[in-house]
Amino acid sequence: MDEPFAALDAMTREQLYGDIQQIWQKRRKTIIFVTHNVREAACLADRVVIMTPTPGRIREIFEVNLPRPRDFNSIEIARYASKLTAVLKGYLAPEAVMSVE
């Protein structure tokens, strides 16, 4: 799925976050989801893969060890997304993402 929710309004997007999690819980199929939205990645992913700009190579892979279903607006998702953003900007070492407390 390549940025499937990018052009949607916020309410529809959040409804689809819940829908996609329900589908995953029933089917347990792998979904590769491409997004530039770090919070969206933290909410939906078991693993977040950060790519380099050019050429597109894997820079880091982070495990998201948060219980499901996940609420896009939860403080846990916000904290995780904040740490991922700090790694992307070079403010934090990748190891810092592992402790989300």
N, C-alpha and C positions, 0 to 999 in steps of 0.2 A: 504494500500500500504506500504510494508516494504522496505524502501530504494530503490525505483524503479529506481532512477537516479544515483546511486552510481558508477556504472561501465561505465557511458557514458562520452564522451568527452564534454568539456565546451560548445561548440557551440550547440550541440544537446540538452544538458541539459537545456540551456537557452531558446531554442525554445520550449521545452516541458513545461517550466514554463509558458510561454504565452499560450500554447495550453490548459493546465489544467485549467488555469484561465478562458479562453473562454468557456470551457465545463461547468465549475461550474456556470458561469453567465447565460448560457442557461438553464441548468437543475436544478440548486439549490439543488443538492443532497449533503448529508454529505459525506465527504471523510476523513478517518482517515489515516494520512500520518506519517509514522515513519521515522525519520532521525536523524543523528548525526550532520548534518550541520545546525548550528544556523541561518545563513543568509538565507538558503533555507526555514527554518521554518518561519522566519519573513516575507519572501516574499509571501509564499503560505497560511499561516494560518490566521484564525480569532482568534484562541486561540492556544497558545503554552503551552503544558503540560510538565513540567520538572519532570522526574522520579528520584527516589533514585537508587543507584547502585544495592544493594542486601539487602533485597528483593526489587523487582521493585514495588515501591509505588509512589503515586503522592506526589511530594514535593511542587510544586507551579503551578498555572495556571495563565497565562498572556493573556489579551485581546490585540489583534493587531488592533488598531483603525486607520488604514491608508487607504486612498482611493484606489479603484481598477479601472483599472488594475494596478498592481504594477510592477515596473521595478527592477529586481534583482540587478542592478548596481546603483540604486538611493541612494542619500545621506541619505534619510529617512530610508531606509532599513538597510543601514550600521550603522546608529546611533542606531536603535532598536536592531540589532544583537549584537552590541558592549555592550549595556547595559545588554542584556540577558547573554552574555558571562561573564560579570563581576559578575552577580548574581551567575552563575554556579560556578565560582571560589571563591566566597565568598567575593569579593571586594565591592559589593554594596548590600544594602538591597533590597528586592523584590519591595518595594514601589517606588524605584527610576526608575524602568522601565516605570512606567506610564507617566512620563514626558519626552518625546523624544526630545523636542526642543534642 
